Amino acid sequence: MSKQEITAGQSRSKRGVIEARHGEAMTVKKGQRLRIVNTHGKQVIDFFAFALDPDHRPLQPRASHALNFLSVEHTRSGNMSLSLRPGSQLFSTLRQAMFTIEEDTSPGVHDMLVPACDAERYRQLGVPGHHDSCAENLHLALTQSGYPFPKGLVPAPLNLWMNVPVQDGGGGALAFVEPVSRAGDYVVMSAQRDYCESNCSKTQKTFNLIKSSVTIKTSPVPTYLITTQKAILTPHAMAAACIFCKIIKGDIPSFKLFENERLLAFLDIQPLSLGHALVVPKHHGAKLTDIPDDSLTEILPVVKKLATAMDAENFNVLQNNGRLAHQEVDHVHFHMIPKPNQAEGLGIEWPAQKTDMDKLKALFEEVKAKM
């Protein structure tokens, strides 16, 4: 029998686009393939699944059986990996294979560590008033689709396209990084038995949340119910979670050295040497290319003042952009780091490469033309 493919959202829209700020549910039978499309790129999908009994009711904890739903913990163990790729399976709390990943046109960066957002998460991010959340949308989608589930229970989701890398250098530190998914990327998974599927949208850590909903009904057979979520990035929530923005607003105390309407300078509380200071533009932007020119014009003069005030005869001025370039806080900042001796201050390795003059000339011509 040929496999039937379902696109999330197709019951309410021929194009399968999920409406914003709603939950979504649909049924998926054994052998069907579910396609989830990243319509605009840089979006994040929260993906849940719940087992239903033969009467199309959620499995409730009782003597005959336990709750059975998608478990990212069992999925990590079942695949012995933190990553998913074609051929990987999604496992339930009873270690049953629920879906198999058949296709993934994205770079394959997904997350199985971060929990679903909820009302308290948005309060901590500084978002005023009520804001839809993954946890709320999950239960709303299940209830509206006739599959009530124990209130307060929110399993850890599979976060499709969420980018939460484990940082280099040991310690197991995590970071929230912009998704690398592109517009039109999609994941296709096949059901290993009969399921029911539902969708709803989310953003990662610092991003505002959007919810969507659609429902597809099939025959009353044992099914799994899945909920997914789609994200839109907003500067407001990004800035609300930024430690430097909180320092600028005075929510976090600092050893302030200089301030005007465009920037703030303060001592680093984890210095590489005595006098290590930071200069931060008040405009929130993750990288130098995100900051308006008028917010950058005074930075080097202030760095110069700091070096002079510190009597720093030898010092480094450092500004990093991106994780590979060792940026840890996603708000542009400049370091002024005194170098009093070989042991203190910034240590630098400089792996110079042999120059190919033809390639260097070609690069020169290309960049000069763009300037």
C-alpha positions, 0 to 999 in steps of 0.5 A, a space after each residue: 500500500 502506498 503511503 499517504 502524506 499529511 501536511 500540518 494545517 491542511 484541514 483548514 487551508 489548502 496550503 497547510 498554513 497554521 493560523 497564529 495563536 491557536 493549538 492544532 490537532 490531527 490524526 495520523 494512521 499507521 503508514 501515513 507520513 507527516 510533513 512539517 514545513 518551516 515556512 519562513 525559516 528560523 522557526 522552531 516547532 514544539 512537537 508532542 505525541 500522546 497515545 490514545 486507547 482503541 476508543 480514541 481516548 487518551 491513555 490514563 494511568 490505571 492498573 492496566 496501563 500507564 501514560 504513554 507519550 513521546 519521550 525525548 529522554 527515551 528518544 535520546 537513549 533509543 538513538 544513543 544521540 542528542 541529534 536526529 537524522 533520517 532513520 532516527 526513531 522517536 520513542 515513547 515513555 514505554 520505549 515504543 517506536 512512534 515515528 521514524 524520521 524519513 526526510 530532513 531538508 534542513 541542516 538537521 539542527 534540532 533540540 531534545 533538552 529544553 522544556 516547553 515555555 509556559 506563563 512563568 517563563 514569559 513572566 521571567 522574560 519580562 513580557 507584560 500581561 498574558 502571553 500564549 505559551 506552548 504549555 497553554 496551547 498544548 492543553 487547549 489543542 487537546 481539549 478542543 480536539 476532544 482529547 483531554 489530558 491531565 492538566 498540569 502535565 506538559 512533557 518535554 517536547 522535541 524542538 524541531 529546528 531549535 538550536 541549543 548547542 553544547 558549548 566547547 571547553 567542557 562543563 556542559 554549558 548550553 547556549 540559545 543560538 539563532 536557528 539555522 533552518 531556511 524557508 521551505 525546509 521540512 521534516 517528514 516522519 512516518 507513523 509506526 502505528 496509528 496516531 493522532 497529530 496536532 500542531 502549535 507554534 513556539 519560539 526559543 528562549 528569548 523569542 515571542 510565541 505564536 500558536 496555531 491550530 488545525 484538526 484532521 479526524 480519521 477512523 477510531 483506531 489507537 492513535 498518538 496525538 502530536 502538538 507542534 509550534 511555530 516561531 516568530 523572532 521579536 526584539 522585545 523578548 530578546 532584549 528582555 532576557 539579555 543580561 546586558 540590557 538588564 544592567 543598562 536598565 539598572 535591574 542588575 547592579 554594576 560598577 558603572 564607569 561611564 554612561 551617556 544616552 548611547 552606551 554604558 561602560 562598567 567593570 567586568 566581574 570576571 576579569 582577565 586582569 585588574 581593570 578589565 572593563 566592558 563598553 556596551 551600546 544601549 541598542 540591543 543587537 547580537 553582532 556588530 552588523 546589527 548595531 546602527 552606526 550612530 551607536 558605535 561612534 563613541 565606543 573607541 573614544 570611551 575605550 581610550 578613556 578607560 585605558 588612560 584612566 587605568 594607566 594601562 600601558 599594554 592592553 587589548 581591545 576585543 570584540 567577538 561576533 558569534 559562537 565560533 568567535 567566542 561570543 558568549 553574550 548575544 549583545 555587542 560589547 567591547 572589552 578593554 583588557 589591561 595586559 600587565 604581564 605574561 600571566 594576566 590579561 588576554 592570551 592569544 594564539 595566532 595561527 597564521 596561514 601561508 598566503 596564496 597571493 592570487 586568492 588574496 588579490 581576488 578577495 581584495 577586488 571582491 571586497 573593494 567592489 562591495 565597499 
